Amino acid sequence: MKLMRICAFALCLAWFAAPVAPAADPVLVEQIIAKVNGDIITRTELDRELQQVEAGLRARGATPEQIQKEVEARQPDLLRDRIDSLLLIQRGRDLNINVDQDVSKYLGQIQSQNKIADPDKFQAWIREQTGMSFEDFRSETRNGILSQRVIGQEVSSKINIPRADVVKYYEEHKDEFNRKERIFLREIFVSNEGRTLEEAEKKATELLTRARRGERFAELARDNSDSVSAAEGGAMPPFERTGDFALDATIAEQVWDKPRNHITDLIKRDNGFLILRVEMQHREGLAELDEVENEVREKLFEPRIRPRIREYLTELRRDAFLEIREGWVDTGAAPGKDTAWTDPAMLRPETVTKQEVMSQIRRRRLLWMMPVPGTNVASSGKSTSR
């Protein structure tokens, strides 16, 4: 037995002494760019953000030069925006904000607008349209809604616009509120394509009854209209009394000078039936302050909310555990906060080669076979003596 142990030990030494083939270049599996509290940001995530920007621009018909210019403009703030997003999501969790119903409602609206009843077909359509799995799309949707809720609760709700500021803006910018006579409408259109004329009229009559009974017109339009305006709840661009943006005479006589929320009878068109509701009508000339007060408040709100959001995100950064890999810059960094990467060991698992893995396995096997010097026990813990 002693001879066998000596032979085994010699074999092990020979194995260790054998020349080892040079290792292949390390393969980069993933690279961590930043750590934000308990979450990380990877290079893959940032690359995907740029790819989505490019895809969106291509879908809108942008030229290669326009795409390159936009990508170059967004790239410096890419890490900042991702950190912003994670901080808002984490804050939403801390505040126990639940947006599951909002997410389901939003996805249901998309499904209804595109008239896809089958859940599996809808998920396939999402993958086709976005290039993302349905689960990833749902997660991104949830994160977006959660971020909006946090901003609304923590920032927007605390911005007060005094009435005096509204009056001051109105008096100093009256030229912005000189208007032509215009009317704003919502529509529900029921096409006779794929239906008989009687079927189209029956459906349109049912919708008219429901609208006049008090159901929300925008939701009826969203879920039932065959017009492209269904995605906007039937909202149409404003029409003028005369000119290029005027309604045709048949329709104008049913809506012009009618009170707000007036709903027309069925209007027969060549390709179906139309139902209109009057949303608002602007008289020609200077609009009264009461008429445009909400519009003025929106004009005043926008320049105030942006710096407040940035201030809020800076405060979240100050309170966060935040480390950023060397060579990357957070353009929204909190002044004076140290975000240097203090744990270089975290970077080691980012590269690996097949040879390194096999070498580790081989060394573990050798150590298992080698006897512990001065004993009759192998490293496996089993006795070698009888």
Beta strands, then each sheet from edge to edge (+ up, - down):
strand 1: 27-28
strand 2: 32-36
strand 3: 39-42
strand 4: 178-179
strand 5: 182-191
strand 6: 239-240
strand 7: 267-269
strand 8: 272-282
strand 9: 285-286
strand 10: 322-324
strand 11: 351-352
sheet 1: 1+ 11-
sheet 2: 3+ 2- 10+
sheet 3: 4+ 9-
sheet 4: 6+ 5- 8+ 7-
end
